Amino acid sequence: MFRPLVVRPLLALCMVSGSPLVLAAEGGVGRPITGQQVFSNAGIVPPEPGWVMSLTSIWYDGELKGNAQVPITGAISTGLDMKVSYTMANFTHVWDTGKGPWNYASAIGVPVQYTDITANVTGPRGRTLGTSDTGTQFADMLVTPIAAGYHFDELNHISFSLPIYVPTGAYNIDRLANPGQNNYTFMPTVAFTHLDGKGGEFTLSSGLEFYTENDATDYRNGNIFTLDALWTHGFGNGWNAGMVAGYIQQLTDDSGSGATSGFRGRSVGAGPTVGWTGKFADAQANIGARWVPEFDTKNRPEGDGFSVNMTLAFF
């Protein structure tokens, strides 16, 4: 009924643990990175059963400006500069559900993160964590038990998914550079994709993030809302280019030890994206890159996010 579609795995990339950051929430950002939650064909769960494998790498360089304070591992920092390289291998299985408008998939992602952070941190009773820290370790695993996709027609599609970050990443309360966040994060997500039939698309992706308590610090991040948009124009021979934009807003206050001011954060960013779709050996291939500079930030670092992605679909 529908032609085979190249899709990237169902994940909501974030920073410092899933998206490697953590501020405004504990560490400063929570999991999302501005403009990195949306991906090509995010609203499509393929109608053909098979496997989709993806490798995504994100580089983020940001700084918390002004005199804003953020919580880190149970302490308070009055300044923050961070550089993060976050790479995730993601495996998605599309289930054989036969012909019809609904299709289903499940996914698992395994990330590795390099973190370089500089902060002025003094904890309770004068406990000093130091001014800088670096490390390369496994971050929290991302599991998507179920993603459901509905095809309105060949050009319009919608998907519903529940990605969950599991606290499997390295975490040490006495370190600044923690790729793990030591909490579960539930992220119900909905995405809509409109294909223009000429190699371009318009995709919207929106999600909520609900955090459990970090039992090492008795701290719980507030709920976070994300909205991302991707528009591309096809130029032939599989090439496309366009724009990507992202909006992140913390909806509720942080709670627990050290959460005296709520630490609600916000960020907005937009930038260019380029991609190619075609055949690679026996697989459908998709390669993309984007740059998303941030602006209008509050209680979060402000910087630049770069990412590259390669997806191979076997149907």
C-alpha positions in Angstrom: 0.0 0.0 0.0 2.8 2.4 0.9 6.3 2.5 -0.7 9.2 1.6 1.6 10.3 4.5 3.7 13.6 5.2 5.3 13.1 6.2 8.9 15.4 7.0 11.7 15.0 5.2 15.0 12.4 6.4 17.4 14.4 8.3 20.0 14.5 11.7 21.6 18.2 12.6 21.8 19.2 14.6 24.7 22.4 15.8 26.3 24.3 14.6 29.3 22.6 11.3 29.5 20.5 10.9 26.6 21.0 14.2 25.4 24.1 14.9 27.3 23.0 17.9 29.3 21.2 18.4 32.6 20.4 22.0 33.4 17.5 24.0 34.6 16.8 20.6 35.9 19.6 19.0 37.9 22.8 19.7 36.2 21.2 22.5 34.2 19.2 21.1 31.3 17.6 17.7 31.8 17.9 15.5 28.8 16.9 17.4 25.7 19.2 19.4 23.4 17.6 22.2 21.4 16.6 21.2 17.9 17.8 17.6 18.3 14.5 15.8 19.2 13.1 15.8 15.7 14.4 13.6 12.9 13.5 12.9 9.3 10.2 10.9 8.9 9.7 10.9 12.7 5.9 10.5 12.1 6.3 7.3 10.1 6.5 3.8 11.5 7.3 1.8 8.3 4.6 -0.6 7.0 7.3 -3.3 6.1 8.6 -5.5 9.0 12.4 -5.5 9.5 15.2 -3.7 11.3 16.4 -0.1 11.3 19.9 0.6 12.6 21.1 4.1 13.3 24.3 5.8 14.6 23.9 9.4 15.8 26.6 11.7 17.2 25.9 15.0 18.8 28.5 17.7 19.8 27.3 20.4 22.1 29.4 23.4 23.4 27.5 25.7 25.8 27.9 28.1 28.6 25.6 29.2 31.4 25.7 33.0 31.2 25.2 35.6 33.9 24.9 34.8 37.6 22.3 32.0 37.2 22.7 29.1 39.6 22.0 25.5 38.8 22.0 22.3 40.9 24.7 19.7 40.2 25.0 16.4 42.1 23.4 17.8 45.2 25.3 21.1 45.1 24.9 24.6 43.6 27.0 26.0 40.8 27.1 29.7 39.9 28.8 29.1 36.6 29.0 26.4 34.0 30.9 25.7 30.8 30.4 22.3 29.1 31.5 20.5 26.0 29.8 17.2 25.3 30.1 14.5 22.6 27.2 12.1 22.7 27.0 9.1 20.4 24.2 6.6 20.3 23.8 3.3 18.5 20.0 2.6 18.1 18.3 -0.6 16.9 14.6 -0.5 15.9 12.5 -3.6 15.1 9.4 -3.0 13.0 6.8 -5.7 13.8 5.0 -7.7 11.2 1.4 -6.4 11.6 0.2 -7.0 8.1 -1.6 -4.6 5.8 -3.5 -1.7 7.4 -3.2 1.9 8.5 -1.4 1.0 11.8 2.1 -0.2 12.3 4.2 -0.9 15.4 7.9 -0.9 16.4 10.2 -1.2 19.4 13.7 0.2 19.9 16.7 0.2 22.1 19.6 2.7 22.2 23.1 2.4 23.7 25.0 5.7 24.2 28.5 6.7 25.0 29.3 10.2 26.1 32.4 12.4 26.5 31.9 15.2 29.0 34.2 18.2 29.7 32.7 20.5 32.3 34.0 23.5 34.2 31.9 24.8 37.2 32.3 26.6 40.5 30.6 24.2 42.9 30.5 24.0 46.7 28.2 21.5 48.2 26.6 21.0 51.7 28.9 21.6 54.6 31.5 23.1 52.3 31.9 19.9 50.2 33.9 21.0 47.1 33.5 19.0 43.9 36.3 20.9 42.1 36.2 23.3 39.2 36.6 20.9 36.2 36.1 17.3 35.3 36.3 15.2 32.1 35.3 11.6 31.3 34.2 9.2 28.6 31.7 6.6 29.8 28.4 4.9 29.0 25.4 7.0 29.4 21.8 6.0 30.2 20.2 3.4 27.9 17.1 4.5 25.9 14.3 1.9 25.6 11.2 2.4 23.5 8.8 -0.5 24.3 6.3 0.5 21.8 5.8 3.0 19.0 2.6 3.1 17.0 2.3 4.7 13.6 -0.9 5.6 11.6 -0.9 6.3 7.9 -3.5 8.8 6.8 -2.4 8.4 3.2 0.9 8.1 1.4 2.0 11.6 2.3 0.6 12.2 5.8 1.6 10.1 8.8 1.6 10.3 12.6 3.4 8.3 15.3 3.0 7.9 19.1 5.8 6.5 21.2 7.0 6.2 24.8 10.8 6.3 25.0 12.2 5.7 28.5 15.7 6.5 29.8 16.9 3.8 32.2 19.6 4.7 34.7 22.3 2.4 33.4 24.9 5.1 32.8 27.9 6.0 34.9 27.1 8.2 37.8 29.1 9.4 40.8 27.8 12.0 43.2 31.4 13.3 43.8 32.0 14.0 40.1 31.0 16.8 37.8 31.2 14.9 34.6 28.4 12.4 34.9 27.0 10.9 31.7 24.2 9.1 33.7 21.5 11.1 35.5 20.6 8.4 38.1 16.8 8.6 37.3 14.2 7.1 35.0 12.8 9.5 32.5 9.5 8.8 30.7 8.9 10.7 27.5 5.6 10.3 25.7 6.1 11.7 22.2 3.9 12.4 19.2 5.2 13.3 15.7 3.6 14.2 12.4 5.2 14.0 9.0 4.0 15.4 5.7 5.9 14.3 2.6 5.8 16.6 -0.4 6.3 13.7 -2.8 9.4 15.4 -4.3 12.0 14.4 -1.7 11.1 17.0 0.9 9.1 16.9 4.1 7.7 18.8 7.0 7.8 17.1 10.4 6.7 18.3 13.9 7.7 16.4 17.0 6.5 17.2 20.6 7.1 15.4 23.9 6.9 15.7 27.6 9.6 14.4 30.0 8.8 13.1 33.4 11.7 12.4 35.8 11.9 10.2 38.8 13.9 11.2 41.9 17.6 11.0 41.9 17.9 9.0 45.2 21.6 9.9 45.5 20.8 13.6 45.9 17.1 13.5 46.9 16.5 15.8 43.9 13.7 15.5 41.3 13.7 17.4 38.0 10.6 19.3 36.9 8.6 18.2 33.9 10.0 19.4 30.5 8.1 20.2 27.3 9.8 20.0 23.9 8.6 21.1 20.4 10.8 20.6 17.3 10.2 21.2 13.6 12.0 20.0 10.5 11.4 21.3 7.0 13.4 20.1 4.0 13.3 20.6 0.2 14.4 17.9 -2.2 17.0 18.7 -4.9 17.1 15.4 -6.7 19.4 12.4 -6.6 18.4 11.9 -3.0 19.7 15.2 -1.7 17.7 17.6 0.5 18.3 20.6 2.7 16.3 22.9 4.9 15.8 24.2 8.5 15.4 22.7 11.9 14.1 24.5 15.0 13.6 23.6 18.6 11.9 24.9 21.7 12.4 23.6 25.3 10.4 24.8 28.3 10.4 23.4 31.8 6.8 23.3 33.0 7.1 22.6 36.7 9.6 23.4 39.5 12.4 21.1 40.5 11.9 19.6 44.0 14.0 18.1 46.7 17.3 19.0 48.3 18.7 22.3 47.0 15.7 23.1 44.8 14.9 26.5 46.4 14.1 28.5 43.3 12.6 25.9 40.9 15.3 26.3 38.3 12.8 26.4 35.4 14.7 26.6 32.2 13.9 27.6 28.6 15.8 27.6 25.3 15.1 28.3 21.6 17.3 27.4 18.6 17.2 27.1 14.9 19.7 26.3 12.1 20.3 24.5 8.8 20.1 20.8 8.0 21.2 18.7 5.0 20.6 15.1 4.1 20.9 12.3 1.5 18.7 9.3 1.0 19.5 6.3 -1.2 20.6 2.7 -1.4 23.7 1.3 0.4 24.3 -2.3 -0.4 21.0 -4.1 0.4 19.8 -1.3 2.8 17.9 1.9 2.5 20.3 4.6 3.7 19.8 8.0 5.2 22.6 10.4 6.1 22.0 13.8 7.7 23.8 16.7 9.5 22.6 19.8 11.3 23.8 22.8 13.2 21.4 24.4 15.8 22.7 27.6 17.5 20.7 28.5 20.7 19.3 31.8 21.7 16.7 33.2 24.2 17.9 30.8 26.9 17.0 31.0 30.6 18.5 28.8 33.4 20.2 26.7 30.8 23.5 26.8 29.0 23.5 28.7 25.7 25.6 27.3 22.8 25.7 25.4 19.6 24.6 21.8 18.8 26.0 19.9 15.9 24.9 16.4 14.9 25.4 13.8 12.2 23.3 10.7 11.7 23.5 7.6 9.6 20.5 5.2 9.3 20.3 1.8 7.5 16.9 0.2 7.1 16.6 -3.5 6.2 13.1 -4.5 5.0 
